[in-house]
Amino acid sequence: MRRREFENLARRYQRDVLSAAVRLTGNYADAEDLAQEAFVKAYVAFDQFQLGTNFRAWLLRILTNTHINRYRRSKRSPDTVAWEDLVAQGERVLDADPDRESGPEREILACVPDEVVGPALHALPEEFREAVILSDIHELSYKEIADALNIPLGTVRSRIFRGRKLLRTALADYARARRIV
């Protein structure tokens, strides 16, 4: 019974989780791994979830914490190179499978900001990027963000303000060129 509840809720928010993971990692393959790890952790901890509360915020908090833990772990370990990267020696392999064109990758990429906004967002310091993404892209309330990131409400406001200010500065030339401002 509990398993079915989790599956229904997870299916409902899987696109949001994968989209957030893409924005956090900046890479679809890493995002898939991160989202999968977050769903596994959520499934294991589902007994701790209180039905009737915000499952999406709870799941995004698990995703964010998982990302932070992976990041910290990667900073403590030596750099490694994947065997495939060595074999390919920088060659780019394009997947020409037409069935993938309509899959989840295309749906996620369609939601990702264009080639200028995406890198600007990804260049933000992680704590600002997380807050801005959860607020402006996933439309969580400040309270939900505070719960998801386990930080005070005032810190959420500060991070969103500072993150938006950094984005505004980074995108000023882009906006002027397109006569947005």
C-alpha positions as CSV (number, residue, x, y, z in Angstrom):
1,M,0.0,0.0,0.0
2,R,2.8,2.5,1.0
3,R,4.8,1.5,-2.1
4,R,1.9,2.3,-4.4
5,E,1.5,5.7,-2.7
6,F,5.2,6.4,-3.2
7,E,5.0,5.3,-6.9
8,N,2.0,7.6,-7.6
9,L,3.6,10.6,-5.9
10,A,7.1,9.9,-7.5
11,R,5.6,9.6,-11.0
12,R,3.7,12.8,-10.5
13,Y,6.9,14.8,-9.7
14,Q,9.6,12.9,-11.6
15,R,9.8,15.6,-14.4
16,D,10.2,18.3,-11.7
17,V,13.0,16.3,-10.0
18,L,14.8,15.6,-13.3
19,S,14.5,19.2,-14.4
20,A,15.9,20.4,-11.1
21,A,18.7,17.8,-11.3
22,V,19.6,19.1,-14.8
23,R,19.8,22.6,-13.5
24,L,21.9,21.6,-10.5
25,T,24.4,19.5,-12.4
26,G,24.4,21.2,-15.8
27,N,24.6,17.7,-17.4
28,Y,21.8,15.4,-18.4
29,A,23.7,12.2,-17.6
30,D,24.7,13.4,-14.2
31,A,21.2,14.7,-13.6
32,E,19.7,11.2,-14.3
33,D,22.1,9.7,-11.8
34,L,21.4,12.3,-9.2
35,A,17.6,12.0,-9.7
36,Q,17.7,8.3,-9.4
37,E,19.8,8.4,-6.3
38,A,17.3,11.0,-4.8
39,F,14.3,8.8,-5.6
40,V,16.0,5.8,-4.0
41,K,16.7,7.8,-0.9
42,A,13.2,9.1,-0.9
43,Y,11.8,5.6,-1.2
44,V,13.9,4.3,1.7
45,A,12.8,7.2,3.8
46,F,9.2,7.3,2.7
47,D,8.0,6.0,6.1
48,Q,9.3,9.4,7.5
49,F,7.2,11.4,5.1
50,Q,3.9,12.7,6.5
51,L,1.1,12.3,4.0
52,G,-0.7,15.5,3.4
53,T,2.4,17.6,3.5
54,N,4.3,18.9,0.4
55,F,5.8,15.8,-1.2
56,R,7.4,17.9,-4.0
57,A,9.3,20.1,-1.5
58,W,10.3,17.0,0.5
59,L,11.6,15.3,-2.7
60,L,13.4,18.4,-3.9
61,R,15.1,18.8,-0.5
62,I,16.4,15.2,-0.8
63,L,17.6,15.9,-4.3
64,T,19.4,19.1,-3.2
65,N,21.0,17.4,-0.2
66,T,22.1,14.5,-2.3
67,H,23.6,17.0,-4.8
68,I,25.4,18.8,-2.0
69,N,26.7,15.6,-0.5
70,R,28.0,14.4,-4.0
71,Y,29.7,17.7,-4.5
72,R,31.4,17.6,-1.2
73,R,32.5,14.0,-1.7
74,S,33.9,14.8,-5.2
75,K,36.0,17.7,-3.7
76,R,37.6,15.3,-1.3
77,S,38.4,12.6,-3.9
78,P,41.1,12.8,-6.6
79,D,40.2,13.6,-10.1
80,T,39.4,10.6,-12.2
81,V,38.9,10.1,-15.9
82,A,36.3,7.7,-17.4
83,W,37.7,5.0,-19.6
84,E,35.2,6.0,-22.3
85,D,36.7,9.5,-22.3
86,L,40.2,8.1,-22.8
87,V,39.1,5.8,-25.6
88,A,37.1,8.5,-27.4
89,Q,40.0,11.0,-27.1
90,G,37.8,13.9,-27.4
91,E,35.7,12.6,-30.3
92,R,32.0,13.5,-30.1
93,V,29.6,10.7,-30.6
94,L,26.1,11.7,-31.6
95,D,23.2,9.5,-30.8
96,A,21.1,9.4,-34.0
97,D,18.4,7.2,-32.6
98,P,15.2,8.8,-33.7
99,D,13.2,7.3,-30.8
100,R,15.3,9.3,-28.3
101,E,14.3,12.6,-30.0
102,S,10.8,12.5,-28.4
103,G,12.0,11.1,-25.0
104,P,12.5,12.8,-21.6
105,E,15.8,14.4,-22.6
106,R,14.1,16.5,-25.2
107,E,11.4,17.5,-22.8
108,I,13.9,18.5,-20.2
109,L,16.1,20.4,-22.7
110,A,13.0,22.2,-23.9
111,C,12.6,23.6,-20.4
112,V,16.2,24.6,-19.9
113,P,16.9,28.3,-20.6
114,D,18.7,29.2,-23.8
115,E,22.4,28.9,-24.4
116,V,23.1,32.3,-22.7
117,V,20.8,32.1,-19.7
118,G,21.6,28.5,-18.9
119,P,25.4,29.0,-18.5
120,A,24.8,32.2,-16.5
121,L,22.5,30.4,-14.1
122,H,25.0,27.5,-13.8
123,A,27.8,30.0,-13.1
124,L,26.1,31.3,-10.0
125,P,27.6,30.1,-6.7
126,E,25.8,26.9,-5.7
127,E,23.9,28.3,-2.7
128,F,22.5,31.1,-4.8
129,R,21.7,28.9,-7.8
130,E,19.8,26.4,-5.7
131,A,17.6,29.1,-4.1
132,V,17.0,30.9,-7.5
133,I,16.1,27.6,-9.2
134,L,13.7,26.5,-6.5
135,S,12.1,29.9,-6.4
136,D,11.9,31.1,-10.0
137,I,11.8,27.8,-11.9
138,H,10.1,25.4,-9.6
139,E,8.0,28.1,-8.0
140,L,8.4,27.0,-4.4
141,S,7.5,29.4,-1.7
142,Y,10.2,30.9,0.5
143,K,9.0,28.7,3.3
144,E,9.2,25.6,1.1
145,I,12.7,26.5,0.0
146,A,13.8,27.1,3.6
147,D,12.5,23.6,4.5
148,A,14.1,22.0,1.4
149,L,17.5,23.6,2.0
150,N,17.2,23.4,5.8
151,I,18.1,27.1,6.2
152,P,16.4,30.1,7.8
153,L,13.7,32.0,5.9
154,G,15.9,35.2,5.9
155,T,18.8,33.3,4.4
156,V,16.5,32.1,1.6
157,R,15.4,35.7,0.8
158,S,19.0,36.9,0.9
159,R,20.2,34.1,-1.4
160,I,17.4,34.7,-3.9
161,F,18.1,38.4,-3.9
162,R,21.8,38.0,-4.3
163,G,21.4,35.3,-6.9
164,R,19.0,37.3,-9.0
165,K,21.3,40.3,-8.8
166,L,24.3,38.2,-10.0
167,L,22.1,36.9,-12.9
168,R,21.0,40.4,-13.8
169,T,24.6,41.5,-14.0
170,A,25.7,38.5,-16.0
171,L,22.8,38.9,-18.5
172,A,22.9,42.7,-18.8
173,D,24.7,42.7,-22.2
174,Y,22.4,40.0,-23.4
175,A,19.3,41.9,-22.4
176,R,20.5,45.1,-23.9
177,A,21.3,43.4,-27.2
178,R,17.8,42.0,-27.4
179,R,16.3,45.3,-26.1
180,I,14.8,43.7,-23.1
181,V,16.0,46.5,-20.9
